[in-house]
C-alpha cells in the first residue's frame, strides 16, 4: 500500500498543467516576411492584412484556395515596416482561403480566412 501511495505521489509531482487555450498560427517564418494580423478572420467582403515587412523590399500577396490554386495576386513594395492592406474577397464563394505573403527570396508566411456570405 505504501508503494502505491508513493508511486501516486511521484506521478502527481511529475504532472504539469497543459495550456489548452486555442491559438491561431499565422505561420510567421521570418522577421522580414510575416503576416502579423488578419481581421476579420470570417468575412463576407473585405479582410485587413497587417504585415511585418522590410521597408523598400518587394513582396507578393496571394489569395489561394486550400489546394493552393492562385485566385488573386497583389504585388507591392513596402513603404514602411508595418504595412496594412485591405483585400476585397467579396467575389469569392463561401469557403476557406489562404493568404500568402511571399518575399523576393521566396520565403512565405501563410494565414487562413473564411468567406461566409
C-alpha positions as CSV (number, residue, x, y, z in Angstrom):
1,X,0.0,0.0,0.0
2,X,2.9,2.4,0.8
3,X,4.4,1.7,-2.6
4,X,1.1,2.6,-4.3
5,X,0.8,5.9,-2.4
6,X,4.5,6.7,-3.2
7,X,4.1,5.9,-6.9
8,X,0.9,8.1,-7.0
9,X,2.7,11.0,-5.4
10,X,5.6,10.7,-7.8
11,X,3.2,10.6,-10.8
12,X,1.3,13.7,-9.4
13,X,4.6,15.5,-8.8
14,X,5.6,15.0,-12.5
15,X,2.3,16.3,-13.8
16,X,2.0,19.8,-15.1
17,X,-0.9,21.9,-16.3
18,X,-1.3,21.9,-20.1
19,X,-2.4,25.1,-21.7
20,X,-5.5,24.4,-23.8
21,X,-6.1,27.9,-24.9
22,X,-6.9,27.9,-28.7
23,X,-4.4,29.8,-30.8
24,X,-4.1,30.8,-34.4
25,X,-0.8,30.0,-36.0
26,X,-0.1,32.8,-38.5
27,X,2.9,31.0,-40.0
28,X,5.5,33.6,-39.0
29,X,8.7,32.3,-40.6
30,X,11.0,35.3,-40.7
31,X,11.1,38.8,-39.3
32,X,11.2,40.4,-42.7
33,X,8.3,38.4,-44.1
34,X,5.4,37.8,-41.7
35,X,1.6,38.1,-41.6
36,X,1.2,39.8,-38.3
37,X,-2.6,40.1,-38.1
38,X,-5.7,39.4,-40.2
39,X,-9.1,40.7,-39.3
40,X,-11.8,39.7,-39.5
41,X,-11.0,36.0,-39.9
42,X,-14.5,35.4,-41.1
43,X,-15.6,37.9,-43.8
44,X,-18.3,38.5,-46.4
45,X,-16.2,41.1,-48.2
46,X,-13.0,42.9,-47.1
47,X,-10.3,41.5,-44.9
48,X,-7.4,43.6,-43.5
49,X,-3.9,42.1,-43.5
50,X,-1.2,43.6,-41.3
51,X,2.3,42.7,-42.5
52,X,5.7,42.8,-40.8
53,X,8.0,43.6,-43.8
54,X,11.2,45.2,-44.7
55,X,10.9,48.8,-45.9
56,X,11.8,49.1,-49.6
57,X,11.5,45.3,-50.2
58,X,9.3,43.8,-52.9
59,X,6.5,41.3,-52.0
60,X,3.7,39.4,-53.4
61,X,0.4,38.8,-51.6
62,X,-1.6,35.9,-52.9
63,X,-5.1,34.6,-52.2
64,X,-5.4,30.9,-52.9
65,X,-7.9,28.1,-52.3
66,X,-6.9,25.3,-49.9
67,X,-5.4,23.4,-52.9
68,X,-3.1,26.4,-53.5
69,X,-4.8,27.4,-56.7
70,X,-4.0,31.1,-57.1
71,X,-7.1,33.2,-57.2
72,X,-5.7,36.8,-56.7
73,X,-2.2,38.3,-56.6
74,X,-1.1,41.7,-55.4
75,X,2.5,42.9,-55.9
76,X,3.8,45.8,-53.8
77,X,6.9,47.4,-52.5
78,X,6.8,48.1,-48.7
79,X,6.9,51.8,-47.9
80,X,7.2,51.0,-44.1
81,X,7.9,48.1,-41.8
82,X,4.3,47.6,-40.7
83,X,2.2,47.5,-43.9
84,X,-1.6,47.2,-43.8
85,X,-3.6,46.2,-46.9
86,X,-7.3,45.7,-47.4
87,X,-8.2,42.8,-49.7
88,X,-11.6,42.6,-51.3
89,X,-12.8,38.9,-51.2
90,X,-16.4,39.6,-51.9
91,X,-16.3,37.9,-55.3
92,X,-15.1,34.6,-53.8
93,X,-17.5,31.8,-53.0
94,X,-18.1,30.6,-49.4
95,X,-15.1,28.7,-48.1
96,X,-11.7,28.7,-46.6
97,X,-8.8,30.5,-48.3
98,X,-5.1,31.1,-47.8
99,X,-3.5,34.5,-47.7
100,X,0.2,34.1,-48.6
101,X,2.9,36.7,-48.2
102,X,6.0,35.9,-50.3
103,X,9.2,37.9,-50.3
104,X,11.7,38.2,-53.2
105,X,13.7,35.3,-51.9
106,X,10.7,33.0,-51.9
107,X,10.1,32.9,-48.1
108,X,6.4,32.6,-47.3
109,X,4.1,33.4,-44.4
110,X,0.5,32.0,-44.5
111,X,-2.7,32.6,-42.8
112,X,-6.3,31.4,-43.3
113,X,-9.5,33.3,-43.8
114,X,-13.1,32.2,-44.2
115,X,-15.5,33.8,-46.7
116,X,-19.1,33.4,-45.5
117,X,-22.0,35.3,-47.0
